[in-house]
Amino acid sequence: MHRTVVLNVVGLTGELLGDSTPNLKRLAREGVMRPLQAVLPAVTCTVQSTFTTGLLPSGHGCVANGWYFRDIAEVNLWRQANQLVAGEKIWEAARRRDPTFTCAKLFWWYNMYSSADYAVTPRPIYWADGLKLPDIYTEPASLRDELVCRLGEFPLFNFWGPNADIRSTEWIARCARHVYDTRRPTLTLVYLPHLDYNLQRLGPGDPAVEKDLRAVDAVCGELIEHVRKDGARVLVLSEYGITPVTGAVHINRALREQGLIRVRVERGLEKLDPGASEAFAVADHQIAHVYVRRPERIDEVKSLLVKLPGVDFVLDGEGKRAAGLDHPRSGELVAVSKKDRWFTYYYWTDDSKAPEFARTVDIHRKPGYDPVELFVDAGLRLPPAHVAWRLLKKKLGFRYLMDVISLDASLVKGSHGRVTESAREGPLVASTDASLLPNRSVHAADIKEIVLSHIFD
């Protein structure tokens, strides 16, 4: 077996690979690089599940970063149990070939309770009084204290939110190097998220993105050099390409205007009531799963959505089958935005009635993905002082609400989820071993076998 390291450099595309990424460019030049055909939706949980199983969403069941759990009438995003992913995983297939094979799965999603030998994933501590503290979940459990002692606390608030930056990616890279050196896994899967942040905040054409490219390239360069000295093979890949957007589609507001959405009013604020709604959307970047309560209303809802400005097309049962999205977890309809638009989860029509979590970083309670969590509300009086006061209350042990996030969807300048029209705008895969990638573009479902070939060929 050959030790193999897979670096998932989120958001990296052929267009971004250049003078600002000398280490990644060198790997591609000395080895090989191919365009990667993403699945629909091109979002983290779906694409990673396809990478690890070789299946389309209709097979592994991860139809987005979250979905409507019909049996409990709740929307849940960013769950972590690996049992949600159907199909044989890369590490399970490798272990069948050689029982001595081991795998380290570092910050890839659905990382809890998997059959991988070593795992590290973000797992905040939520106190009863609302306090959220940074922490990680590891397998084995003893690895958690070892990593915190060696590397310090995982910088959770630099992993997502207004302060998201290179510090979380650097911590993950140091974690990967430590696990690689001390556990000697055959396969190491490493998630490096840094490019995701400003590509969504600023858009891929902003000159400031060059600094982010240099920063993540430096992290990758150190890791590649370290494991290559040890004789490891390296694969670099990405999940999707982030493209420029100029506005948002408020799909749930459109459904509400037609009387299809029901809300509960709690202390004057509105909460989506999905179990009582005739139709609602779980928005996830540029796709939205639309759940329709009664089959006889599906055509009515589809007719409404196809006319909605910013919607490109809507998949019904036949369309979902063609796209590999025909799974019970999918909505009765799946809407896809135009290339320069994205979907909000917003269902309220008056910001004064937005739920209390709308202005916070709260990836689990929001019934849809919210990239506006990357922005502090510029409308706050003295925003830094506002944030500092909230943090002081936290440190003093008081209950507090970190309600500092904007509700202005126009701030977002980059998005993903569609399959990009241009290969250079889309994801890529590169290898140190030119003979181990086909002489063509690579489909996301091929990655499982490609990784296995790097280990065993």
SULTALIN-V898323 format. One record per residue. N is the residue number from 1. RES is the residue in one small letter. OMEGA is omega in degrees with one decimal (* if undefined). Layout:
BEGIN
n=[N;N]
res=[RES;RES]
omega=[OMEGA;OMEGA]
END
This chain:
BEGIN
n=[1;2;3;4;5;6;7;8;9;10;11;12;13;14;15;16;17;18;19;20;21;22;23;24;25;26;27;28;29;30;31;32;33;34;35;36;37;38;39;40;41;42;43;44;45;46;47;48;49;50;51;52;53;54;55;56;57;58;59;60;61;62;63;64;65;66;67;68;69;70;71;72;73;74;75;76;77;78;79;80;81;82;83;84;85;86;87;88;89;90;91;92;93;94;95;96;97;98;99;100;101;102;103;104;105;106;107;108;109;110;111;112;113;114;115;116;117;118;119;120;121;122;123;124;125;126;127;128;129;130;131;132;133;134;135;136;137;138;139;140;141;142;143;144;145;146;147;148;149;150;151;152;153;154;155;156;157;158;159;160;161;162;163;164;165;166;167;168;169;170;171;172;173;174;175;176;177;178;179;180;181;182;183;184;185;186;187;188;189;190;191;192;193;194;195;196;197;198;199;200;201;202;203;204;205;206;207;208;209;210;211;212;213;214;215;216;217;218;219;220;221;222;223;224;225;226;227;228;229;230;231;232;233;234;235;236;237;238;239;240;241;242;243;244;245;246;247;248;249;250;251;252;253;254;255;256;257;258;259;260;261;262;263;264;265;266;267;268;269;270;271;272;273;274;275;276;277;278;279;280;281;282;283;284;285;286;287;288;289;290;291;292;293;294;295;296;297;298;299;300;301;302;303;304;305;306;307;308;309;310;311;312;313;314;315;316;317;318;319;320;321;322;323;324;325;326;327;328;329;330;331;332;333;334;335;336;337;338;339;340;341;342;343;344;345;346;347;348;349;350;351;352;353;354;355;356;357;358;359;360;361;362;363;364;365;366;367;368;369;370;371;372;373;374;375;376;377;378;379;380;381;382;383;384;385;386;387;388;389;390;391;392;393;394;395;396;397;398;399;400;401;402;403;404;405;406;407;408;409;410;411;412;413;414;415;416;417;418;419;420;421;422;423;424;425;426;427;428;429;430;431;432;433;434;435;436;437;438;439;440;441;442;443;444;445;446;447;448;449;450;451;452;453;454;455;456;457]
res=[m;h;r;t;v;v;l;n;v;v;g;l;t;g;e;l;l;g;d;s;t;p;n;l;k;r;l;a;r;e;g;v;m;r;p;l;q;a;v;l;p;a;v;t;c;t;v;q;s;t;f;t;t;g;l;l;p;s;g;h;g;c;v;a;n;g;w;y;f;r;d;i;a;e;v;n;l;w;r;q;a;n;q;l;v;a;g;e;k;i;w;e;a;a;r;r;r;d;p;t;f;t;c;a;k;l;f;w;w;y;n;m;y;s;s;a;d;y;a;v;t;p;r;p;i;y;w;a;d;g;l;k;l;p;d;i;y;t;e;p;a;s;l;r;d;e;l;v;c;r;l;g;e;f;p;l;f;n;f;w;g;p;n;a;d;i;r;s;t;e;w;i;a;r;c;a;r;h;v;y;d;t;r;r;p;t;l;t;l;v;y;l;p;h;l;d;y;n;l;q;r;l;g;p;g;d;p;a;v;e;k;d;l;r;a;v;d;a;v;c;g;e;l;i;e;h;v;r;k;d;g;a;r;v;l;v;l;s;e;y;g;i;t;p;v;t;g;a;v;h;i;n;r;a;l;r;e;q;g;l;i;r;v;r;v;e;r;g;l;e;k;l;d;p;g;a;s;e;a;f;a;v;a;d;h;q;i;a;h;v;y;v;r;r;p;e;r;i;d;e;v;k;s;l;l;v;k;l;p;g;v;d;f;v;l;d;g;e;g;k;r;a;a;g;l;d;h;p;r;s;g;e;l;v;a;v;s;k;k;d;r;w;f;t;y;y;y;w;t;d;d;s;k;a;p;e;f;a;r;t;v;d;i;h;r;k;p;g;y;d;p;v;e;l;f;v;d;a;g;l;r;l;p;p;a;h;v;a;w;r;l;l;k;k;k;l;g;f;r;y;l;m;d;v;i;s;l;d;a;s;l;v;k;g;s;h;g;r;v;t;e;s;a;r;e;g;p;l;v;a;s;t;d;a;s;l;l;p;n;r;s;v;h;a;a;d;i;k;e;i;v;l;s;h;i;f;d]
omega=[175.7;173.7;-174.1;177.6;178.3;177.9;177.4;-177.3;-169.8;175.4;-179.2;179.5;176.2;178.9;-176.7;-178.8;-176.4;-175.8;-180.0;-178.8;-174.0;-178.3;178.7;178.5;178.9;178.8;-179.5;-178.4;-177.6;175.8;-179.9;175.9;177.7;170.0;179.9;178.8;-177.8;171.6;173.2;0.8;177.9;178.7;-167.3;-172.3;-179.9;-175.7;179.1;178.5;174.5;176.4;-170.7;-178.3;-173.8;-177.1;170.4;179.1;177.7;179.2;-176.8;172.0;-179.8;-168.2;177.1;174.6;176.2;-177.0;178.0;177.0;-172.1;-175.4;177.1;177.4;179.1;172.2;178.4;175.1;172.1;169.8;-172.9;-176.0;-178.7;178.2;176.8;-176.7;177.8;175.9;177.9;-178.1;179.3;-174.1;176.8;177.7;179.9;-179.6;175.1;-179.6;-178.2;-176.8;179.6;178.5;173.2;-176.6;170.6;-178.1;-168.6;175.5;166.0;-172.3;-173.3;-168.8;179.6;176.1;175.9;178.8;174.0;-175.2;-178.2;-179.0;172.5;-178.8;177.4;177.1;-178.7;172.4;178.3;178.7;-177.8;-178.5;178.4;-179.7;176.6;-177.5;179.0;174.5;177.5;171.8;-178.7;169.1;0.6;-175.8;-178.0;-179.5;-179.2;-178.0;178.7;-179.0;-179.7;178.6;-175.2;-171.5;-172.8;-179.1;176.3;-176.0;-174.7;-174.8;169.5;178.4;177.2;179.4;-176.5;-178.0;-178.2;-178.0;-172.3;-174.6;179.2;178.4;178.1;179.5;179.6;179.5;176.9;175.2;-179.4;-179.5;179.8;-179.3;179.0;-175.9;-172.1;-178.5;177.4;179.3;175.2;-179.8;176.3;178.1;-173.7;179.6;-177.7;-165.9;-163.0;-175.9;-177.8;-167.9;-176.5;172.7;174.5;-179.1;-168.5;-173.4;-173.9;-178.8;-177.3;-179.9;-178.5;-179.3;179.1;178.0;178.9;178.0;179.4;-177.9;-178.4;177.2;178.2;177.7;179.5;-178.5;179.1;179.8;-178.4;-179.8;-177.0;-175.3;178.0;176.0;179.6;178.0;-177.8;169.3;-176.8;169.2;171.7;178.0;176.6;-173.1;-173.7;170.5;177.7;-176.3;-176.5;173.2;-177.0;179.6;-176.2;174.0;-179.9;-170.7;-179.8;176.6;177.3;177.8;179.8;178.9;178.8;176.7;-175.5;-178.0;174.3;176.4;169.4;177.7;-179.9;-178.1;176.3;-179.9;-172.7;175.1;176.7;177.3;-171.8;-178.0;-179.2;-176.9;176.1;177.1;176.4;-176.8;166.6;-174.7;-179.2;-177.5;-174.3;174.0;177.6;172.4;-177.8;-177.0;-176.0;-171.0;-175.5;-176.6;-176.1;-179.9;-176.7;-179.0;178.0;-178.9;178.4;179.1;177.6;-174.0;-176.8;178.8;-175.7;179.1;-179.6;176.7;-180.0;177.7;-177.7;179.7;170.8;-176.9;-179.5;179.9;177.9;177.9;-179.4;-177.5;-176.6;-178.7;-178.3;-180.0;-179.2;179.1;-179.1;172.5;174.4;175.8;174.2;179.3;177.2;-176.9;168.9;-171.2;-178.4;179.1;174.0;-175.7;167.9;172.8;-171.3;178.8;178.8;179.2;178.9;-175.7;178.4;178.9;177.1;-179.0;-174.6;-179.3;-176.1;-177.5;177.9;169.7;-175.5;-171.6;-176.0;-178.0;179.1;-178.1;-179.9;179.9;-176.3;178.6;178.3;173.4;177.5;-173.2;168.3;-179.3;-179.6;179.8;177.3;174.4;-177.6;-176.4;179.5;179.2;178.5;179.1;-178.4;179.0;177.9;-179.2;177.8;178.4;177.8;-176.6;179.8;176.1;179.0;170.1;-178.1;175.4;-178.6;-175.2;-174.4;-174.7;179.9;170.2;-178.1;-176.4;-179.1;179.5;-174.2;-175.8;178.3;179.5;-179.9;-177.9;171.2;166.9;-172.8;-178.6;-180.0;178.7;-178.5;175.9;-173.3;-178.1;-178.1;171.3;178.7;-177.9;173.5;-177.0;-173.1;-176.3;-173.3;170.5;179.4;-179.7;-178.2;173.1;-173.8;175.6;179.8;-179.8;178.1;-171.2;-179.8;-178.5;177.8;177.1;178.8;178.5;176.3;-179.4;-167.5;-173.9;*]
END
